């Protein structure tokens, strides 16, 4: 099955290619390839019971040049000021619940990642606020191993280890669209690993 301009609960993909098996009431996703702009997401086998108003599925996904904002979909406003291109693997768990058949589902995501990041940057932009773009912090490339959670309250970083050519940083904290980011970052940072740094607003 191939779907153009696929949409689900705040996520959008230019193209989704699925191999699905159906044995009522269980649907099994044998394979998925999702195109998000210039990036792609590959997912492995997942099964779920379609009768359930709430449930949980786990999957290992592989990313290639995927945009952070496109991956987070309905949670993207929480990291509106953060941009990056992501490749690598993630073990994910998606849990959802729905109050009534017509209601939007409440979604909770957990992920353990082993990523390669390109063009990481923080800027001064905010949702629905127009202002001149100012890049506050930029790193050309890094490795990122992390344990994160995301829901309607924002993104929580239980632990993230960033490996740069000459530096290693460990971060914990939270990010959301209302308060911005509140991160505790520790480690030795060598300036030659930074592409740009400016005064934060």
Buried (B, 14 or more C-beta within 10 A) or exposed (E): EEEEEBEEEBBEBBBBBBEEEEEEEEBEBEEBBBBBBEBBBBBEEBEBEEEEEEBEBEBBBBBBBBBBBBBBBBBBBBBBBBBBBBBBBBBBBBBBBBEEEEEEBBBBBBBBBEBBBBEBBBBBBBEEEEEEEEBBBBBBBBBBBBBBBBBEEBBBBEEBBBBBEEBBBBBBBBBBBEEBBEEEEEEEBEEEBBEEBEEEE
